[in-house]
């Protein structure tokens, strides 16, 4: 579908979904964002749903300002995927051992490595600039500096919530590794700290929603936020790179006879800020639950833990600020899912997938998410499908 345009106070709201299907609280958030004086455009993805301040599944372009809540608290959260030389015929009938080996190699939930991962010991990992990256930690907000030891040990860990590691098979029977994670607790603390700073600034008094507080260009507060933001985005990228390298080491060992090789890794943020130019203006584009889909850009749009996922290539649609959705998107809250579904429902909806099937992950049940096929169909003018994947192993926090 092409977008539907809904009137907004400062800019029209371009929606790649039926506005009637968007929950009232999310629709109000979109209207609130469209009132900001600095906004130059607002694009809404088909997986849109309620978030803090700004909806998940929105792309907000502003001139001379940035809104931390429009980035999200998990700065740099995103996806990585790689096709392996394995095929479905190479896999054993029982995949529980593989799942266990991955869980041993990659801490999940609130877990972390006992000692920081040495990237120099990982097969083919690019270590250039690693020391410089950590040296820049001294320049982030004082409020979180005491967490450096934890930040180093969390590097290469999955986290909880909707973060996952998966072994997937595409329609051509090729096997893929796919994972979803972000900047872990360090990014969350940086985000919440700067949101608090922004809410106290003069330009943000009287906003329709205090969570939409912004930083203004050429101010010390904006400079401090941009420094911490870009560091956290880089942390999230490195976090996924470490996990992908650890995953590949496990796969090489578990399928030693197959001498597994890997294609180039596809990676994309979906909670981040980028400096981009549209209509002759330099803008700060925040994608919260959205990926960049410029012409030829590869991206990853996952479904839930019992459904399929898609590797896509961007079509470069400027109306969406070269963006596409980041996943299926929730259709009910975590609490609502826990009340509605049982472990029996979870077992049924994840049949054929080696994964947790206990009460601790009911909030991630496929029934709590929108149908991924419909989400893909609603953005045919934003991306083209390169591969369709179905998971056979899913590791959750």
N, C-alpha and C positions, 0 to 999 in steps of 0.2 A: 504494500500500500504506500501511497505518498502521504505526506503529513496533513493533519487537520490543524487549522489555525484558530486559536481561541484568543479573544481580545485580552490584553493585559494593560496595566496602568502606564508603563513606560515602553514596553515592547510587546509584540504579539507572542503568544505561547505556541510554539510549533510542536505538535504531538504526533508521534508515530504509533498511536493507539487510539481507540475510541474513547473520548473524554468521559462518556457515560459509564465506562467500566472502571474508572479511577476512583478509589475511595475518597470520600468527602474531605478527610483530613489532609490527604496528599494533594488534592486539588487546591485546597486553601493555601498550602505551602507554596505551590507553584504561583498562585496569584500574589502571595506575599513577596516572593523573589522578584516578580515583575514590577514591583513598586520601587525597587532600589534605584537611587538616582544615577548610579554608575553603570547600570546594566545596558548592554548593547545587543543582547540576544539570549534566548532561552529555548533549548531543544529538549524534548522529553521522549525518552526511549520506551519501547513497548513493555519493558519489565519494571516500569515505575511503581514505587510504593513509598509509604510514609517513612521519613527518617528524622534525624535531629536537625531542626532548622530548615534544611533543604531536603527534598525527596532523594531517595536512592533512585538512580536511573534518570538523572538530569544533567544537562550540559549547560553551564552558565558562563557567558562571555561578558567580561567587564573591562572597562577602560580606566586605567589608573587606580584600580582597587581590586582586592581579592577578599573573599569571604571564607574563613577557615571551615565553617560548617558545610560549605559547598564542596569541600574536599572529602570530609568524613574523618572520623577519629583514627581509622587504620590507614595512616598515610602510606601511599605507595602500594596498597593491596592490589594483587593482580594474579595473573596466571602464567604458567609455563607448560609447554608440551613438546614432545619429541617423538618422531616415529622411529621405531627400532627395526632391525633386520629380522626379528622374530615374526612368525605367523601363528595363527590360532592353532595349527597342528603341532607347534612346538610346546604348547602349554600342557602341563599335567592336568588330570581330571580333578585333583584336589589342590586348590590354590591357597589353602590355609597356611602352609609353610612359608610361601612367598609373602603373604600379608604379615606374618610374624617377623620375618627378617627385615621388612621395611620398618615396622614399628620399633625394632631394636636399633636400627640405624638412624631413624629420624624421630626425635622426641615429639610427642603429641600433647594436646591440652596445654597445661601450664608447665609442662616438662621442659628441660633444657639439657644441654650436654654437660657432663661432669667437668670437662675441660674444653676451652674453645677449640673449634675445629681448625686444624692447620690446613689451609687451602693448598699448600705446597705438596701435601701428601695425596691430593685428589687427582685422579687421572685426567690430564688435559685441562685442568682448571687454570684460567688466566689470572695470575697473581699480580700483574703489573698494577701499581697504584694502591695495593692493599694497605700498606703502611700509611700512606698519605691519607687514605680514607679514615682510618682510625685516629690519626693525629688531629683531624678536623673535629673530632668529638669535643675537644677542649673549647671549641667555639660555640657549642650549642647552649641553650638556656641553662643558667645555674640551677634552676629548679629540678633538673633531672640528671645532673652530672654524676650524682652519687650512684647511678645505676649503670655505670660503664661496665663493671664486671659482669653484671647480669646480661647486659646487651651483647657482650662478646660470647657468652655461653648460650644465649638464645639464638644466635646466628646459626641458621641451618635447622630450625625447628618449625613445626607445622602450626601450632596454636590450636584454638578450639572454635566453637560456633560452626560456621559454614565452610571452614577451611578443610581441605581434603587432599589426599594423594590417591591417584587411581591408575590402574592398569586397564587399558581399553583395547578394543578390537574395532577396526574400521570396516567399511562395507567390502573392501578388497581383502579382508582377513589379515591385514597388517596389525601388529601390536604397537601400542603407543603408551608412553608414560605421560601423565598429566597431573599437575599439582596447582593448588590455590592457597596462597598465604600472603602475608604483608609484612609490616614493620614491627610486628609483635608489640609488647607492652611499651617499648621505648617510643614508638611512633604515637601511640595512644596518649601517653603522658605529655608529649610535646604538643599534640593537637589540643588537648584540654587546657594546658597552660596558656597557650596563645589565644584560645577562645575567651578565656577569662580576662586576659589583657585587653582584647578588642572591645569587650562589652563595657569597659570603663572609659573608652575614648569619647571625646566630645561629639564627633560626627555620628556616633551610634546612639545617641540619646533620642528617644522618641521614635525609634524604628517600630514597625508593626510587630516585629518579633525580635527580641533581644538576641536570639541565637543566630540572627543574620548579620551580626556585627562584622564590619570590614576593617581592613587596614588600607590606608591611603598611600599611594606612591610617594616616594621621596621623603618618607618619615623614618625615624629610627625604629619604630615598632614594625613597619613593613619590612625594613632591612633585616631585622632580627628574625621575623617570621620566615621570610624567604630563605635565609640561611639554614634554619632548622628544618624547614619543609623539604628543601632539595636534598639535604643530608639524609633525612628519613626516607625519601623516595629512593635514594641510592642504597640505603640499608635494606629496604624491602627487595630491591632487585638482587642484591648480593645474597640475601636470605634464600630466595628461590634458586639462585645459581648453585649455592652450596647444597641445597636439598636435591637438586637435579643431579649433581655430581655424585652425591652419596647414593642416590637411587641407581644410577648407572653402574656404580661399583657393585652393588648388590646383584643387579641383573647379570653382570658379567660372571659373577661367582656362581649364581644359581643356574645359569644356562651356559656353563663353561664350554661344553662340547659344541655349542652352536656358534661360538666365537662372535658374539653379538656386536654389531656396529650401530651407530646412531646418526640420524640426519641432523641438520642444523636445528638448534632449539628455537622454538617460537616463544616469544615472551611479550607480555603487555601489561602495563598498569591499568587499573580501572578505578582508582581513587587518587587523583593527582592534579597538579597544575602544570600547564604548558604555556609558553609564550608563542602566540600564533598571530598571523596577520590576515584580516578579512576586510573587504571593502575599503582598502587603503588605510586601515587602522591597526595599530599594534594593540592586541588584546591579551588579557590574562584569561585563559580558558580553563575552567575547573570541570573535571569529569568525575562525578560521584556515582559509581555504579555504571560506568560507560567506558568504552575503549576507543582509541583513535582508529578511524577507518578511512584514512587518506587513500588515494588511488594506489593500489598495490600493496598496502599495509596488510600483513597477516595478523589475524587476531584469533581469540579463543572465546567461544560463548558456550559455557557449560549448562547442562540441565541439573536436575537434582541427583541424589545418590542412587536412584534406581532407574533413571532414564538416560537418554542419549545426550551427547554434546557435539559441538560443531567447530571445526576449523574453518575460518572464513578469510576472505580477502576483501579489503575495502574498495569501494567504488568512488570515493572522493566526493561525496555529496556536501557541498558547502552550506546548504540549508540546515544541515545537522551539525555544522562546524566539524565536518569530517569525522563523525562519531557513529557508534553503534552500541547496542546493548551489551551488558557485561554478563548476562545469564538469563535464567528463566524468570527470576524475580519472585518474591514471596507473594502469595495471595492471602495469607493469614499470618498473624503474629505467632511467635514461639509459644506463648502461653495458650493461645487458642488451639494450636496444634496439639499440645500436650493434653488438653481437655477433650479434644475430639477423637484422637486416635489412640490405639492400644499397641502393645508389642506384637500382637497377632496381625494387626494391620501392617505394621512395619515389615514383618516377615513376608507377608503376601506381596507387598509393593516392591520389595528388594529381592524377590525370588530370582535365583540364578546369579546373584552377586555375592562374593565372599566379602562380608563386612560385619560390623557390629549390628546386632538386632535387639538391643536391650533398651530399657526405658530412658537411658541417658542420651539417646540420639533421636527420640521420637519427634522432637521439634524440627529435625531435618528430614522428616519423612517426605517422599515425593509428593504426597497429597497436599502438602503445605505450600507447594510452588505452582506457578503458572505452567501450562503446557509448553515445553520448549519449542515444539514444532510450530505452534501458533506465533510465538515470539519471533522466530526466524522468519516466518512468512510475512510478518508485519513490517519487516525492514529489508525487503528485497531491493529497494532502491538505495540502500546503504552498504550492503555487503553481498558477495556471492559465496555460496558454500563450496569449500574445497574438499572437505571430508566430513563424514558423519561417523561418530564414534559411539560405542556402547561399552560401558565399564563391566569388567568381570571381577575386579577387586576394588574395594573402596576403603581407604583408611581414614577414619574421622577422629578428631580430638575428643 
